[in-house]
């Protein structure tokens, strides 16, 4: 950051909801030692807090508050360099979020806690100072039996983790310290890096040669890398076209030039297989960053990048903040995926922020996908990024044939039907299993039944905290809320009319699992959803098992639709393709199209051709029909025409404002106040829709209202929103979320 000539005052970002920096003086004891980006401790109110020095500043005008001095430096080495600070300041301004919250979001969670900055795991080890004779140990045993046991367990040549000796009793540490004082045992503290669990997935036997399209794509990227300037690329490659190999070779070229790399994936579920390939290529130079790591693991991986011990960061959304020293290329895989957007509490889009970071650091950014987002496709068509196309699968493999099955004809009663798998898909699955091949079945709904319904009064059993029906999980015979986690036993009587005629309706992955096991005895099946993968390491184990051909069928939610390269899969079945079409969201058609193309791409990636069966109640919907034809150009043409007529991105900029409060009346009144404030400041620059009750009207005990603000420019949105933010004083327990470029409309 450019520093002021006056080095006696600094602006510090503190993790607080207030949207400003805070000025502190530089004490004489720290004169000349402070730098932008350092982690410091500062007095804040009546307590001490962690903060990040943003920049030096002039003395502020005298006010009623005295300027307090910085208490101490926590990290002498800056935890954010100047380019990262600029990026985070941009993010704070753009997403209308407090700068302190945004800056600390870029750092390991441990940095927020006082006394936990270093976070180095120190293991206490014990070993014998000298070898003792049997009679010497026997003599000690008479006076101190536990000490004797420890002496028998220890070896002079090997250091033993003291925690592994806990089985000998609760006083192990005291006994070891007594033996240390006698000169019989050596106690030492050994620091160890906490390594994230490594995925055990098969890798290609050798690096494949590139086809002409891949070679041309790589040439574009390597040429840009050598220029040391910002360049943006959209790599649109069909599923199985070898995008990952292009990523890896571009990263390899960046490393050869002395530059570092970041590779983003949208979800942790995509990380294991990709991480296997990246670590197989770059080994110890790879660090992994995502929310599935423990805080200690995440800090250790972050440290490796900061110290340049690792030069390739791989991870989900938050890895966009990875502290690589000299960013050369930032790859955003599956750039279209909505998981890159964080829409709760601290709002930001990892994909868009990655492009800004690349611009700030004069690096290359590569967006890769088989189904570009409408916005990215539009940007490429306008020349804001360079479009690179991989139109064919590697080794001339054909895209799988897709067949649409009309469930209205095949299963006339879709609500109470006995099967989730229709006859066409069942026949295809039987043939696949007979040939010893693998299949993936996709259903974007977990649980057993969608809801429990009273057949007398027609009321569903609903969550008391959220305005949603509880989902039946048959294995536990429980009803669960997938939003707040409410978990209750299946009631014997209806809460509304006390009738005993409660029946389950709808379907979920558990029901599909049960049916496949019943209809195909002996099938080896894995169910992949957030219920089955809740235990640490479960996801890696399941994917590894399927990749090694130790299972025949993989059933799952969106977790199975993208990123997995399983050559044994020749059949993909979509059980209910139109589920995502019914969401009250202008992107519903786009998401359905993307999901179908992505999941279809899991089939036929090996030597054998693939087949896809799509079951749907809407066989003529354009998103489904165009997905079966892989007709991206026609889909984008129709979608862009529709959005232009309705005034949605990329033709208008959006701001979603959501208000929530435990009291419904208070929430409604606050939403009306916010809306009136927007209307008062609009001056013809914005269009306001709402406020209305949110599609999910109540979540975790809070009633929700929302409004959508449209404008031709984001500057107009910011200008009005900042005024509204300053003007509105929310009541206690209220939450107001300003979501710029919203993705979640529910």
C-alpha positions in Angstrom: 0.0 0.0 0.0 1.3 3.5 -0.6 2.3 4.9 2.8 1.7 8.5 4.0 4.8 10.6 4.9 3.4 10.7 8.4 4.3 7.3 9.9 2.8 8.1 13.4 -0.7 6.9 12.6 -2.1 3.8 10.9 -5.5 2.7 9.7 -6.4 -0.8 11.0 -9.0 -3.2 9.8 -10.8 -4.8 12.8 -13.3 -7.7 12.3 -16.4 -5.7 13.2 -19.8 -5.0 11.5 -18.8 -1.3 11.2 -18.0 -0.3 7.6 -14.8 1.7 8.2 -11.1 1.4 9.3 -10.0 2.6 12.7 -7.1 5.0 13.4 -4.4 4.1 15.9 -1.2 5.8 16.9 2.3 4.2 16.6 3.9 3.9 20.0 7.6 4.8 20.3 8.4 1.2 21.1 7.1 0.1 17.6 8.5 3.1 15.6 10.0 1.8 12.4 8.7 -1.7 12.8 5.2 -1.4 11.5 4.2 -2.3 7.9 1.0 -2.5 5.9 -0.5 -6.0 6.1 0.8 -6.9 9.6 -1.3 -8.6 12.1 -1.5 -6.6 15.3 -3.4 -6.3 18.6 -5.3 -3.1 19.3 -7.5 -1.9 22.1 -11.1 -1.8 20.8 -13.7 -0.6 23.3 -13.0 -2.3 26.5 -11.2 -5.3 25.1 -8.2 -6.2 23.0 -8.8 -7.3 19.4 -6.8 -8.5 16.4 -6.5 -6.2 13.4 -4.6 -5.8 10.1 -2.7 -2.6 9.3 -4.2 -1.3 6.1 -2.0 1.8 5.6 -0.3 4.7 7.3 -2.3 7.9 7.5 -2.2 11.5 8.7 -3.5 12.5 12.1 -7.3 12.7 12.0 -9.1 15.8 13.0 -9.7 16.2 16.7 -12.9 14.6 17.9 -14.5 13.3 21.1 -12.5 10.0 20.9 -8.9 9.8 21.9 -6.5 8.0 19.6 -5.2 4.8 21.2 -1.8 3.3 20.4 -1.3 -0.2 18.8 -0.6 -2.7 21.6 1.7 -5.1 19.9 2.7 -6.8 16.7 1.5 -10.4 16.4 3.0 -11.2 13.0 6.1 -9.2 11.9 5.8 -10.7 8.4 2.8 -9.1 6.7 -0.1 -11.6 6.3 -1.5 -9.6 3.4 0.7 -8.1 0.7 -0.2 -4.7 -0.9 -1.9 -6.3 -3.9 -4.1 -8.5 -1.7 -5.0 -5.5 0.4 -6.1 -3.7 -2.7 -8.2 -6.6 -3.8 -9.8 -7.0 -0.4 -10.6 -3.2 -0.2 -12.2 -3.5 -3.7 -14.2 -6.5 -2.5 -15.3 -4.6 0.6 -16.5 -1.6 -1.5 -18.1 -3.7 -4.2 -20.0 -6.1 -2.0 -20.9 -3.4 0.6 -19.3 -5.3 3.5 -17.2 -4.1 6.4 -13.5 -4.0 5.4 -12.3 -5.8 8.6 -14.7 -8.7 8.0 -13.6 -9.0 4.4 -9.9 -8.9 5.2 -10.1 -11.4 8.0 -12.1 -13.7 5.7 -9.0 -14.0 3.6 -7.0 -15.3 6.6 -7.0 -18.6 8.5 -9.6 -18.5 11.3 -6.9 -18.9 13.9 -5.7 -15.3 13.2 -8.9 -13.9 14.7 -8.1 -15.5 18.1 -5.8 -13.9 20.6 -2.9 -16.2 21.5 -3.5 -18.5 18.6 -1.7 -16.8 15.7 1.2 -19.2 15.3 -1.0 -22.3 15.7 2.0 -24.7 15.5 1.2 -28.1 16.7 3.8 -29.2 19.3 3.9 -32.9 20.2 5.4 -33.9 23.5 7.7 -36.9 22.9 9.5 -39.2 25.4 12.5 -41.5 25.0 15.0 -43.2 27.4 18.1 -41.3 28.3 19.9 -44.6 28.9 19.1 -48.3 28.8 18.2 -49.8 32.2 18.7 -53.3 33.4 15.7 -55.4 34.4 16.6 -55.4 38.1 16.9 -51.6 38.0 13.3 -51.3 36.7 12.2 -53.9 39.2 13.6 -51.7 42.0 11.7 -48.7 40.7 8.5 -50.7 40.4 8.4 -51.3 44.2 8.1 -47.5 44.8 6.5 -46.2 41.6 4.7 -48.9 39.5 3.6 -46.4 36.8 7.1 -45.1 36.3 8.3 -48.7 35.9 5.6 -49.4 33.3 6.7 -46.3 31.3 10.4 -47.4 31.4 9.4 -50.8 30.0 7.3 -49.1 27.3 10.0 -46.6 26.1 12.9 -47.3 23.8 16.2 -45.4 23.9 16.4 -45.1 20.1 12.7 -44.1 19.4 10.8 -41.0 20.5 7.2 -41.9 21.5 4.3 -39.5 21.4 3.3 -39.0 25.0 -0.4 -39.0 24.1 -0.1 -42.6 22.9 0.8 -43.6 26.4 -2.5 -42.4 27.9 -3.7 -46.0 28.2 -1.3 -46.5 31.1 -3.2 -44.1 33.3 -4.2 -40.5 34.0 -0.9 -39.7 35.7 1.4 -40.5 32.8 2.7 -36.9 32.3 3.5 -36.5 36.0 5.3 -39.8 36.1 7.3 -38.9 32.9 8.3 -35.5 34.4 9.5 -37.4 37.6 11.6 -39.7 35.4 13.0 -36.7 33.6 14.1 -35.1 36.9 15.9 -38.4 37.7 17.7 -38.3 34.4 16.1 -41.5 33.1 13.8 -40.0 30.4 14.2 -37.3 27.8 11.1 -35.2 27.1 11.1 -33.0 24.0 8.6 -30.9 22.1 8.4 -31.8 18.4 6.6 -29.5 15.9 4.7 -31.3 13.2 2.8 -30.1 10.2 -0.9 -31.2 10.2 -1.3 -32.7 6.8 -4.8 -32.8 5.2 -6.1 -36.2 4.4 -4.8 -37.3 1.0 -7.3 -38.8 -1.4 -6.5 -42.4 -2.5 -7.7 -42.3 -6.1 -6.1 -43.9 -9.1 -4.1 -41.7 -11.4 -3.4 -42.0 -15.2 -0.5 -44.3 -15.9 1.3 -41.6 -17.9 0.8 -38.0 -19.1 -1.1 -38.1 -22.3 0.0 -36.2 -25.4 -2.2 -33.2 -26.3 -4.4 -33.1 -29.3 -4.3 -30.1 -31.6 -7.1 -28.2 -29.8 -5.4 -28.6 -26.4 -2.0 -27.6 -27.9 -3.5 -24.4 -29.3 -5.2 -23.6 -26.0 -2.0 -24.1 -24.1 -0.1 -21.9 -26.5 -2.5 -19.1 -25.8 -2.0 -19.4 -22.1 1.8 -19.8 -22.1 2.1 -16.8 -24.4 0.1 -14.7 -22.0 2.1 -15.9 -19.0 5.3 -14.7 -20.5 4.0 -11.2 -20.9 3.6 -10.4 -17.2 0.3 -8.7 -17.7 -3.4 -9.3 -17.0 -5.2 -11.6 -19.4 -8.6 -13.4 -19.0 -9.6 -16.6 -20.8 -12.8 -18.6 -21.0 -11.9 -22.2 -21.8 -15.1 -23.8 -23.0 -14.5 -27.5 -23.4 -17.0 -30.3 -23.7 -17.0 -32.8 -20.9 -14.0 -35.1 -21.2 -12.1 -32.7 -23.6 -9.0 -32.6 -21.4 -9.4 -29.2 -19.7 -7.6 -30.5 -16.6 -4.5 -31.4 -18.6 -4.5 -27.9 -20.1 -4.7 -26.5 -16.5 -1.8 -28.6 -15.3 0.5 -27.7 -18.2 -0.3 -24.0 -17.9 0.5 -24.2 -14.1 3.7 -26.1 -14.9 4.7 -23.3 -17.3 4.0 -20.6 -14.7 6.2 -22.5 -12.1 9.0 -22.7 -14.7 8.8 -18.9 -15.1 9.1 -18.5 -11.3 5.5 -17.7 -10.8 2.9 -19.3 -8.5 -0.6 -20.7 -9.2 -4.1 -21.0 -7.7 -6.6 -23.6 -8.8 -10.2 -23.2 -7.6 -12.9 -25.8 -7.6 -16.5 -24.9 -6.6 -17.0 -27.6 -3.9 -15.0 -29.8 -1.6 -16.6 -32.8 -3.4 -14.7 -32.0 -6.5 -11.4 -31.6 -4.7 -10.2 -35.2 -4.1 -9.8 -36.4 -7.7 -8.5 -33.1 -9.0 -6.1 -32.9 -6.0 -4.8 -36.4 -6.8 -3.9 -35.3 -10.2 -2.3 -32.0 -9.1 -0.3 -33.6 -6.3 0.7 -36.4 -8.7 2.2 -33.7 -11.0 3.6 -31.2 -8.5 4.1 -33.1 -5.3 5.0 -31.1 -2.2 4.6 -27.8 -4.1 0.8 -28.2 -3.6 -1.1 -26.8 -0.6 -4.8 -27.5 -0.2 -7.2 -24.9 1.3 -10.9 -25.4 2.0 -13.4 -25.3 4.8 -13.3 -29.1 5.3 -9.9 -28.9 6.9 -9.4 -28.5 10.6 -8.3 -25.0 11.7 -4.8 -26.3 12.4 -4.5 -28.0 9.0 -5.7 -24.9 7.2 -3.2 -22.7 9.1 -0.3 -25.0 8.3 -1.2 -25.2 4.6 -1.5 -21.4 4.6 1.9 -21.0 6.2 3.5 -23.2 3.6 2.2 -20.9 0.8 3.2 -17.8 2.8 6.7 -19.1 3.2 6.9 -20.2 -0.4 7.4 -23.9 0.6 4.3 -24.5 -1.5 3.6 -22.7 -4.8 0.3 -24.2 -6.0 -2.9 -23.6 -4.0 -5.8 -25.9 -4.6 -9.2 -25.4 -3.0 -12.7 -24.2 -2.9 -14.0 -20.6 -2.9 -11.9 -19.2 -0.1 -8.7 -20.4 -1.8 -9.0 -17.3 -3.9 -7.2 -15.6 -1.0 -4.3 -18.0 -0.9 -1.0 -16.1 0.0 1.0 -17.1 -3.0 4.1 -14.9 -3.4 3.9 -14.1 -7.2 0.6 -15.1 -8.8 1.1 -16.2 -12.4 -2.2 -18.0 -13.2 -5.5 -18.4 -11.4 -7.6 -21.2 -12.7 -11.3 -21.3 -11.9 -12.7 -24.8 -12.8 -16.4 -25.2 -13.4 -16.7 -21.4 -13.4 -20.4 -21.5 -13.8 -21.1 -23.2 -10.5 -23.2 -21.2 -8.0 -21.0 -22.5 -5.1 -18.4 -19.8 -5.9 -20.9 -17.3 -4.4 -21.1 -17.0 -0.6 -24.5 -15.5 0.1 -24.7 -15.7 3.9 -23.3 -13.1 6.3 -20.2 -12.1 4.3 -21.1 -11.8 0.6 -18.6 -12.4 -2.2 -18.1 -14.3 -5.4 -14.9 -16.3 -5.5 -15.0 -16.4 -9.3 -15.4 -12.7 -9.8 -13.0 -11.9 -7.0 -10.4 -14.2 -8.7 -10.6 -12.1 -11.8 -10.1 -8.9 -9.8 -7.1 -10.4 -8.0 -5.5 -11.4 -11.3 -6.0 -7.9 -12.6 -4.4 -6.4 -9.4 -1.4 -8.7 -9.7 -1.1 -8.6 -13.5 -1.7 -12.4 -13.8 -3.6 -14.7 -16.1 -7.1 -15.9 -15.1 -8.6 -19.0 -16.8 -12.3 -19.8 -16.4 -12.9 -23.4 -17.4 -16.2 -25.2 -17.9 -18.3 -27.3 -20.2 -21.3 -25.1 -19.6 -20.3 -21.4 -19.3 -22.5 -19.1 -17.2 -24.6 -16.8 -19.3 -22.6 -13.8 -17.9 -19.2 -15.4 -18.8 -20.4 -16.4 -22.3 -21.6 -12.8 -22.8 -18.3 -11.3 -21.6 -16.4 -13.5 -24.0 -18.6 -12.6 -26.9 -18.0 -8.9 -26.1 -14.2 -9.4 -26.0 -13.8 -8.9 -22.2 -12.1 -12.4 -22.1 -10.7 -14.5 -24.9 -12.7 -17.6 -25.7 -10.8 -20.9 -26.2 -12.9 -23.9 -27.4 -12.2 -27.6 -27.0 -15.0 -29.0 -29.1 -14.1 -32.7 -28.9 -13.4 -35.3 -26.3 -9.8 -36.6 -26.0 -8.9 -39.6 -28.2 -11.9 -38.8 -30.4 -14.3 -40.4 -27.9 -17.9 -39.7 -28.6 -20.2 -37.8 -26.3 -22.9 -40.1 -24.8 -26.2 -40.6 -26.5 -29.0 -39.0 -24.4 -32.6 -40.3 -24.3 -35.6 -38.5 -22.7 -38.2 -40.6 -20.9 -41.6 -39.0 -20.3 -42.6 -40.0 -16.8 -46.2 -39.0 -17.4 -46.4 -41.9 -19.9 -44.1 -44.4 -18.2 -45.3 -43.8 -14.6 -48.8 -42.3 -14.8 -49.1 -41.5 -11.1 -45.8 -39.6 -10.4 -46.7 -38.6 -6.8 -47.5 -42.1 -5.4 -45.6 -44.2 -7.9 -43.9 -47.3 -6.5 -40.7 -46.8 -8.4 -38.1 -44.1 -8.8 -36.5 -45.9 -11.7 -38.6 -46.3 -14.8 -38.6 -49.4 -17.1 -36.3 -47.8 -19.7 -33.7 -46.8 -17.1 -34.1 -50.1 -15.2 -33.4 -52.1 -18.4 -30.4 -50.0 -19.2 -29.1 -50.4 -15.7 -29.5 -54.2 -15.8 -27.5 -54.4 -19.1 -24.8 -52.2 -17.7 -24.4 -54.3 -14.6 -24.4 -57.5 -16.7 -21.5 -56.2 -18.7 -19.6 -55.4 -15.5 -19.7 -51.7 -16.1 -20.6 -48.8 -13.7 -23.5 -46.4 -13.5 -24.3 -43.1 -11.9 -27.9 -42.2 -10.8 -28.6 -38.6 -10.1 -31.4 -37.2 -8.0 -31.1 -33.7 -6.6 -33.0 -34.5 -3.4 -31.7 -36.3 -0.4 -33.6 -38.2 2.2 -36.2 -41.0 1.6 -39.5 -39.1 1.1 -39.9 -35.5 0.3 -42.6 -34.9 2.9 -45.1 -36.5 5.3 -48.7 -35.6 4.5 -51.9 -36.2 6.5 -54.5 -37.8 4.2 -57.4 -36.4 6.2 -56.6 -32.7 6.5 -53.9 -32.5 3.7 -51.4 -30.7 5.9 -47.7 -31.7 5.7 -45.5 -32.1 8.8 -43.6 -28.8 8.7 -40.5 -27.5 10.5 -41.3 -25.3 13.5 -38.3 -23.1 12.7 -38.5 -22.9 8.9 -41.3 -22.6 6.4 -40.5 -26.0 4.8 -41.8 -29.5 5.0 -39.7 -32.0 7.0 -38.0 -34.7 5.0 -38.4 -38.3 5.9 -35.1 -40.2 6.5 -36.2 -43.8 6.7 -33.1 -45.4 8.1 -33.5 -43.5 11.3 -37.3 -43.2 11.1 -36.9 -39.5 11.6 -38.2 -36.3 10.0 -35.4 -33.7 9.4 -35.2 -30.1 8.3 -32.5 -29.6 5.7 -32.1 -25.9 6.7 -32.0 -25.7 10.5 -31.3 -29.3 11.3 -34.5 -29.9 13.3 -34.7 -33.7 13.9 -37.9 -35.3 15.3 -39.4 -38.8 15.5 -42.1 -39.6 12.9 -45.4 -38.6 14.6 -48.1 -41.1 15.0 -50.8 -38.4 14.8 -51.2 -35.4 12.6 -50.2 -32.2 14.6 -53.1 -30.3 12.8 -56.1 -32.7 13.1 -54.7 -35.6 15.2 -55.6 -38.1 12.5 -53.4 -41.2 12.3 -53.5 -41.3 8.5 -50.0 -39.9 7.8 -48.4 -41.0 4.6 -45.0 -40.4 2.9 -44.9 -38.8 -0.5 -42.2 -37.9 -3.0 -38.7 -39.4 -3.3 -35.1 -38.9 -2.3 -31.7 -40.6 -2.7 -32.4 -43.0 0.2 -35.6 -44.2 -1.5 -33.7 -44.7 -4.8 -31.0 -46.6 -2.9 -33.5 -48.9 -1.4 -35.2 -49.6 -4.7 -32.0 -50.3 -6.6 -30.9 -52.8 -3.9 -34.3 -54.5 -4.0 -34.5 -54.7 -7.8 -30.9 -55.7 -8.4 -29.8 -58.1 -5.7 -26.1 -58.2 -5.0 -25.4 -54.8 -6.6 -22.6 -52.9 -4.9 -24.0 -49.5 -4.3 -22.7 -46.2 -2.9 -25.0 -43.3 -1.9 -23.3 -39.9 -2.1 -25.1 -37.0 -0.4 -24.6 -34.7 2.5 -26.1 -37.3 4.9 -23.7 -40.1 3.9 -20.6 -37.9 3.7 -21.1 -36.1 7.0 -18.2 -38.0 8.7 -14.7 -36.7 8.1 -13.0 -38.6 5.3 -16.2 -40.4 4.2 -16.3 -38.6 0.8 -12.7 -39.5 -0.1 -13.3 -43.1 0.8 -16.5 -43.4 -1.2 -15.0 -41.8 -4.3 -11.9 -43.9 -4.0 -14.0 -47.1 -3.7 -16.0 -46.2 -6.8 -12.9 -45.2 -8.8 -11.3 -48.5 -8.0 -14.3 -50.4 -9.4 -15.2 -51.7 -5.9 -18.8 -50.5 -6.4 -21.2 -50.8 -9.4 -23.6 -47.9 -8.9 -23.2 -44.4 -7.5 -26.4 -42.7 -6.4 -26.3 -39.1 -5.4 -27.2 -35.4 -5.5 -25.3 -32.6 -7.2 -22.2 -34.1 -5.7 -22.1 -36.7 -8.5 -22.7 -34.3 -11.4 -19.3 -32.8 -12.2 -15.6 -33.1 -11.8 -15.5 -36.9 -11.5 -13.6 -38.8 -14.2 -14.5 -42.4 -13.8 -13.7 -44.4 -17.0 -15.8 -47.4 -15.9 -19.1 -45.4 -16.0 -21.1 -46.1 -19.2 -24.6 -45.2 -17.9 -26.0 -42.1 -16.3 -29.6 -41.9 -15.2 -31.3 -38.7 -14.2 -34.3 -39.7 -12.1 -36.3 -36.4 -12.1 -34.7 -33.8 -14.4 -37.2 -31.0 -13.9 -36.8 -30.6 -10.1 -34.6 -27.5 -10.5 -37.0 -25.9 -13.0 -39.5 -25.2 -10.4 -37.4 -22.9 -8.3 -38.5 -19.2 -8.3 -35.3 -18.0 -9.8 -34.6 -16.5 -13.2 -31.6 -18.8 -13.5 -33.7 -22.0 -13.1 -33.5 -22.9 -16.8 -29.8 -22.2 -17.0 -29.1 -24.4 -13.9 -31.1 -27.2 -15.3 -29.3 -27.1 -18.6 -25.9 -27.0 -16.9 -26.8 -29.9 -14.5 -28.0 -32.1 -17.3 -25.0 -31.5 -19.6 -22.6 -31.9 -16.7 -24.0 -35.2 -15.3 -24.4 -36.6 -18.8 -20.7 -35.9 -19.2 -19.8 -38.5 -16.5 -20.7 -41.3 -19.0 -18.4 -42.8 -21.7 -15.2 -41.2 -20.6 -13.3 -44.5 -21.0 -12.9 -46.8 -24.0 -16.6 -47.8 -24.1 -19.4 -45.5 -25.3 -21.8 -43.9 -22.8 -25.6 -43.7 -22.5 -27.7 -41.2 -20.6 -31.4 -41.7 -19.7 -33.2 -38.6 -18.5 -36.5 -39.1 -16.7 -38.7 -36.0 -16.6 -42.3 -34.8 -16.3 -41.5 -31.9 -18.8 -39.9 -33.7 -21.8 -40.5 -30.7 -24.1 -38.9 -28.0 -21.9 -36.3 -26.1 -23.9 -33.6 -26.5 -21.2 -34.0 -30.3 -21.2 -34.3 -30.6 -25.0 -31.3 -28.4 -25.8 -29.2 -30.2 -23.1 -29.8 -33.5 -24.9 -28.6 -32.0 -28.1 -25.5 -30.3 -26.5 -26.8 -27.2 -28.2 -25.1 -24.5 -26.1 -25.3 -21.8 -28.8 -29.0 -22.1 -29.2 -29.6 -22.2 -25.4 -27.5 -19.0 -24.9 -29.3 -17.3 -27.8 -32.7 -18.0 -26.2 -31.6 -17.3 -22.7 -30.0 -13.9 -23.6 -33.1 -12.8 -25.5 -35.3 -13.8 -22.6 -33.2 -11.9 -20.0 -32.9 -8.8 -22.1 -36.6 -8.6 -22.3 -37.0 -9.1 -18.6 -34.1 -6.9 -17.5 -31.9 -9.5 -15.9 -28.0 -10.0 -16.0 -26.0 -9.5 -18.1 -28.2 -6.6 -19.3 -29.0 -5.2 -15.8 -27.2 -5.3 -12.5 -29.0 -6.7 -9.5 -28.9 -6.1 -5.7 -30.9 -8.4 -3.5 -31.8 -7.0 -0.1 -33.1 -9.5 2.5 -34.5 -8.6 5.9 -34.9 -11.2 8.7 -36.2 -11.0 12.2 -37.7 -13.5 14.8 -40.9 -11.4 14.9 -42.9 -11.5 11.6 -44.5 -8.0 12.1 -41.1 -6.5 12.9 -39.6 -8.1 9.8 -42.4 -6.8 7.6 -42.2 -3.3 8.9 -38.4 -3.2 8.6 -38.6 -4.4 5.0 -41.1 -1.6 4.2 -38.8 1.0 5.8 -35.8 -0.3 3.7 -38.0 -0.2 0.5 -39.2 3.4 1.2 -35.6 4.5 1.7 -34.6 3.0 -1.7 -37.5 4.7 -3.4 -36.6 8.0 -1.8 -33.1 7.9 -3.1 -33.8 6.2 -6.5 -33.8 9.4 -8.6 -34.7 7.3 -11.6 -31.4 5.3 -11.4 -32.9 2.1 -10.0 -36.0 -0.1 -10.3 -37.3 -1.7 -7.1 -39.3 -4.9 -7.0 -40.9 -5.7 -3.7 -40.6 -6.1 -0.8 -42.2 -9.5 -0.8 -42.1 -12.5 1.5 -39.1 -14.6 0.6 -39.7 -17.9 -1.2 -38.3 -19.5 2.0 -40.4 -17.3 4.3 -38.9 -18.5 7.6 -35.5 -20.0 8.2 -34.0 -20.9 11.6 -36.7 -19.0 13.4 -36.4 -15.8 11.4 -39.1 -14.4 9.1 -37.7 -13.2 5.8 -38.7 -10.5 3.4 -36.7 -9.5 0.3 -36.6 -6.9 -2.5 -34.8 -6.9 -5.8 -33.1 -3.7 -7.0 -32.2 -3.3 -10.7 -30.1 -0.8 -12.4 -28.2 -0.5 -15.7 -24.9 0.1 -13.8 -23.5 -1.3 -10.6 -22.3 2.3 -9.7 -25.9 3.4 -9.3 -26.7 0.4 -7.1 -23.8 1.2 -4.9 -24.6 4.9 -4.6 -28.2 4.3 -3.5 -27.4 1.2 -1.3 -24.7 3.1 0.7 -27.2 5.8 1.5 -29.8 3.3 2.6 -27.2 1.3 4.7 -26.3 4.5 6.6 -29.8 5.6 7.1 -31.5 2.4 8.3 -31.2 1.6 12.0 -32.2 -2.0 12.4 -33.9 -3.2 15.6 -32.3 -5.7 17.9 -32.0 -9.2 16.4 -32.7 -8.0 12.9 -30.5 -8.9 10.0 -30.3 -7.0 6.7 -28.3 -8.6 3.9 -27.2 -6.6 0.9 -26.3 -9.1 -1.8 -24.7 -7.6 -4.9 -24.9 -9.8 -8.0 -27.2 -12.4 -6.2 -27.1 -16.0 -7.0 -29.4 -17.4 -4.3 -32.8 -15.9 -4.9 -34.6 -18.1 -2.2 
